[in-house]
Structures are given as structure tokens and as C-alpha cells.
Amino acid sequence: MSLQTSEKSHDGPLPCPCTPCCTFKNPESTAWAMDGSARAAVVISGIFLGTALLRCAKEEAGCQVEWNEAIDGNSSTVDTWVEPACNGKVWGFMRPSSLLAVMGIFTGLLAAFTMPVVGAVVDHTSYRWHIGAASAIAIIVGNFFQVFVGVSTLGMVAILQVLIGYIYLAHCVIMYAYMPELTSDAQELAKIAATCNMWQYSTQVIYLVFTIGASMAFGLGAVATAKMSQVMVVVFGGLMFYYPWKYLFGGRPALHALPEDCSLLTVGFKKLKGTVLDLALDYPAVLTMIGAVAFAEAGANAFVTIAVTYTTEVLKMTSSETGILIALCLVFAVPGSVIFKHVTHKIGPHKSYMASLAWWGVVTAVAPLFMAGPDQKNNAYIFGVFWGFGFGWLYPTQRVVYCLVIPGGQESELMGVYIFAGQILVWLPPAVFTVMNEKNINMAWGLMSDASFFFAALAIVWFMDFEGACEKAKATEGKRVCGVEATNDKLGDKGRAYSDVGDNHL
């Protein structure tokens, strides 16, 4: 099938939004980068919205929070609030500080139970483009209605955020289906991936700097900042979604025929079950990595939700201060990737991956000891640097280890399993945090509980026979389709040396 086979045709050459952007042969590469930039803005806007939701939840619960101006008004004044002991419940059944975690539980459960269905639609129907475009529209429309965040709209915005979070994950499944089809040249694909990461990272940093700067310049409170942030994401995200889905992305025919004994609701789960059973018999190391990924991704994905709650409730940080903390994580993820890339080259991917899990577990477990109250909130910025290093270390190393142990000829299928593994337990850390919070256990223990998921991943991968798994995977290299310039024969001895430690995947 041609990379640009499409039911959706264009008259003449596809237009390009800017000359420097269109450096790759396939215009869908530019589309992938633009879509990633839109998604990056959506993710970051959730930080400001989450802080506002926590403030509104306190008001809804009847806690005696004093504001400079009414929370539902067009406040242009920084929040000054008094928080006495309060046992009020949001909607009569949960503490205000549990709201974000409960929302995370619902999003995670929806994803865990339905992502195989989304994958089945991608593989077995010709609706890939339609679902991708529709999900992009739904994300923007949902964010538009979240502009009206306030006490009176708390329930609506919370439900919308759960739905948007789920639609966002479904949209990501569509995007990952496009990625292997952008080029058959492994080196060009690496360049495309790097470019897309740069777009996403740049968007997040610029978005944070602009939002925090405007909030501080105009003295906006948490709710007003969230409203401004939502307007920005609707405008920017709308433009960055519209152009690629209107002009650049093409449709695809069904990649596989639907088996007669299956439906779209069951074929994904049946295929997943068969894949897991096959891996258990022939490639147990891959199954081990899937287990480690499930716990590691659960801990990492839940970190932002738990961190925003902790900084707001325990450290009493404003939305701008929390935004600065997240910005530090993003900025220091880059040098973290560079530094630990060399660590990986020196000690090998397996040991480096285990060390990254240990780093995350120790830093997250120790952090509450030095961030016990508002008088220690400046320490959070130091830990923001440590967490940033962790992000830059964990994700690329984890992908390297996984790629080195999977058999050739099954890359697309097993990358789908990788994505599913990253979502199947994402609901569990917020659930643990919520239970502890509802039992009135100190929130420091709630943050520490997230560390246990990294330690669990470390325990799972500790006993994996990495060297044996790599040798077994190498025996299937002939089944892999790579660009000529990516082969070891082309790279020579130096290329083989780098391939042995997985450095060329970073």
C-alpha cells in the first residue's frame, strides 16, 4: 500500500503551512508534528484547569475559603484565601482534594477497557481519518466549554475533562497508527520523531511561559488563569488541528479483514489475548517488559495529577507557581536525555532502565520529606529538576529496551501492545491516592504511594534475561523492514557497537 493511499483526495499538490516545516517527502510528517503541537498545548492547559477545579471544589464543598473576589466573577486579582479545617464533601461523597484523582480513575478505566476497540477500528475499517478528525474536533469543542469553569459549572467541567482525556488517548492511538507509515527509511523516521518531539516540547515551554507571564502580569487568580488558558488552547489547538486534518492527513483502507467469528468489539481483545499467549511461550522477556511498562507508565502518567493536587493542597502553591514547577520538569528533561543517553551507552539499556526506575522511586518517595508545607514550597523547584531528569531518562530508555527484545516482523502489533500496556493500570495510582486521602491519611503518603509503582516495575524487570532476549530478537532481524542506511552492514563495526547497547535508538 502506498504511504499516501487515501479515500480523501486533494486537487493538486498539498499546500504547506510554512516552508521550513515541510522538510520531509511525505506531507503527513508535517501533519504529525502539527497535531503533536496541538496535543502538547491541550496537555499543559490541564495543569491550570486542574488547579482551578481544586479551588472550585472547595467552594462547592462549603469550605470557608475567602477570596478577594467571587470565584465565578471575572476576577483580575490574585487569590488570597484562608483555609480552616474543613470536612466538607463535594457533591456529598468525596473530599475536594480527591477530585483530580477520581477524574483520573475514570479516564484510566475507560481507556483500559476500550483502547483495543479503538485499535480494532483503525486496523479493520477505513474510518481512521474520520475518527482522527472527529476526535480532534471533539477535543477543541470540549475545551471551549471548559472556558466557563467555575463553581456553578464544576460538575460539567469535571465530566468534560474525563471525556476529553479519554478522547485524547483515542486520538493518540490514531496518531501512532500513522507514524510507521510516514517513511520506510529508518534514519528519516528518527529525524521525523526528533522534529515532532521538538515541536511538542517547544509548544509546552512557550505555552507555559506565556500563560504564567500573563497571569503574573495581570494578577490573575487560579480560575481566571484557567479561563485564559482554555481560550488559548482553543485558538491555538484549533488551528494546529484544522490544517493537517483538512489538508495533509489522508485516509486509509482497512488493513485487515474482520474475521468471521469476531466483531469490532471483540477482535481487539481476542488478538491481544493471542499475542500475550504467544509471547509467554516464545518471548517471555517481552511479556516481562510489558508488565514493567504497565507499572512504570501508571506511575509516570499519574504523577502530574497527584503533583498538582499536592502542590495546591499541601504547599499552597498558586497555579503560576505550579506551572513553573512543571516547566522545570520539561526544561530539564532535555539535558536529562543527553546525560543519561551516555549512561545508557556505558552501562547498557537494561541496567540504565533499572536505574531510571530506581531514580523515580527514590526521588518521589523522598520529596514529601522536604516538601511538608508552604514554608518549604521552594524545595519543590529543586525536585522539579530531579523529576525533569527522570522524564528525560525513563521514556527513551524504556523504549530502547522494549525495541531490542521484540521479535522482527511484529513491530506494529507489539508497539500497539506497548501503548495498551501504558494505559491498563493508569487508573490505579489515582485510586490508591484517593482511598488514602478519603481516609484522611497525610497527603505526603499519597505522593509517596506513586513511588511504589516504579519500584514494582523495577522488581519485575530485575530478573529479566536481557542478553538472552536480545540474542533471540536478533535471530529475527531478517523479518524487519528497515531503510538501507539503517542496516549494520552500512554502518560498519561502529554501527554494530552502537546497536549492541541500543544507543542509536535514543
Protein Blocks (a to p, Z undefined) as FASTA:
>chain_A
ZZkbcfbdcehjdddfbfklmmcfblklmmmmmmmmmmmmmmmmmmmmmmmmmmmmmmmn
opacddfbdfkbccfbdcdddddddfbdeehiacfklmmmmmmmmmmmmmmmmmmmmmmm
mmmmcklmmmmmmmmmmmmmmmmmmmmgcfklmmmmmmmmmmmmmmmmmmmmmmmmmmmm
mpccfklmmmmmmmmmmmmmmmmmmmmmmmmmmmmmnopafklmmmmmmmmmmmmmmmmm
mmmmmmmpccdddfbdcdfkbcfklmmmmmmmmmmmmmmmmmmmlmmmmmmmmmmmmmmm
mmmmmmmmmmmmmnopafklmmmmmmmmmmmmmmmmmmmmmmmmmnojklmmmmmmmmmm
mmmmmmmmmmnbfklmmmmmmmmmmmmmmmmmmmmmmmmmmmmmpcehilmmmmmmmmmm
mmmmmmmmmmmmmmmmmnopafklmmmmmmmmmmmmmmmmmmpcfklmmmmmmmmmmmpc
cdfklpmklnommlmmmmmnommmZZ
